[in-house]
Amino acid sequence: MDATDLCYMSATELLDAYREKTLSPVEVTEAILDRIERVNPALNAFVTITSERARADAQTAERAWMQGEATGALTGVPISIKDITYTKGIRTTRGSLLYANEVPDEDAPFVERVYAAGAVMLGKTNTPELGWKGDSGNRVFGPTHNPWKHGRTAGGSSGGAAAAVGAGLGPLASGTDGAGSIRIPAGFCGVYGLKPSFARVAYYPPSSVEKLAHIGPITRTVRDSALLMNVTAGADPRDAGTWPLTEDYLAACEGDIRGLRIAWSPDLGFANVDPDVAAITRQAAEKLVDLGCHVEEVEIGLPDPWPIVDTLWAVAQAGAHGDMYEQVKDQIDPGRIPIIERGRAMSAAEHYAAITARASWADAMRRFMENYDLLVTPQLPITAFPAGDHQPGEINGVPTTYLGWTAFTYPFNVTGQPAATIPCGFAADGLPVALQFVGRWHDDATVLRASAAWEEAFPWRQHRPPLD
């Protein structure tokens, strides 16, 4: 096995190799650190590389395996953490000049749990300022490039994470998702991303977008995401909405999906989709019939919830700076300024109306899902646009807004349903295209089982971006 093949191994494969003593955590970590050194300068996926920490973690893991004491579910498996998530003693900029030198004095629950499971910490991955857009450019580090085509975006706000996984810079990565920030970059980079059910994984410190915010895995394989969910999901007193872990998500990946009732929606009734993407995703969705599913094209009949999301995001962006706004305005990403100022101009009544509308929209979707096991849609309406741009600019000649173009992702932040990115092909421009599998409230297990069945029937991990 050459070094590149080693770097593209999944976490579950690495663990098997450690058990069989055909690979060691030190060997794997050194290979990935070497690849990061070679690939990352052009990719800009990692913004902080914790080489010393990684080597120390790997040595500890190697001793544990050699002494028969490797009890952690991730012992020796490399992972990266999004630069918006707190890591004790490791610079966490949140993509902002305001926090460019911040070093937290505590770990987020997600980070605590992966450390406790024995993971090897590779470093922090790029994100736009406070996760505000679907590209990962910022004024601290610049944009992350798509591993499939330099000059195109890796997406956002977890673009560094998805680019790293897609480029073979570690099998596991963390992402956060307030309007699509796990699923957008996973779709653009041709990897798997899972937005778990709301509060399935503890989110702390709290997000400014509160009930829209999720944290979850970005990986190359479905079972790697399930493995990471087993480690990170569950109750935590710092996030009062979380609940105890009772599922085994790796076990949930087993079995076929014959008989599942699938609702297929090519546009949710309001999304504007590029014709090439529309054709590829429709052909992919039809393949679910071959897996024994009952597929029905549906009209959901709900209005676009973008006005709800726009209001909640604008108020959150304004609230992030509070009374300090005028003093710090010159250090804020200029693209955020109109959003912040719109949020500052909104009344409490407008904010409350959006909260109420969110609950009503989520309930209507719950009622719709009573008749189906999964809702399947395109993941994104387009392929990756230029790196560093805030948004596509237009789709099919129709102008787009900063997050309004992500019409397949933000609805399921409104509802809190589990939703996953399923790579399903490549467009004429050579860039990845994906489906989205959306489950019922708290039914992450079915999303993972369907994802694993799709991956087995129509695998994607053999495709690697042209980096070597």
Beta strands, then each sheet from edge to edge (+ up, - down):
strand 1: 46-49
strand 2: 78-82
strand 3: 120-125
strand 4: 145-146
strand 5: 149-153
strand 6: 172-177
strand 7: 192-195
strand 8: 214-219
strand 9: 261-264
strand 10: 294-297
strand 11: 374-378
strand 12: 394-395
strand 13: 398-399
strand 14: 419-426
strand 15: 432-439
sheet 1: 1+ 3- 2- 6- 8+ 7- 14+ 15- 11+ 9+ 10+
sheet 2: 4+ 5-
sheet 3: 12+ 13-
end
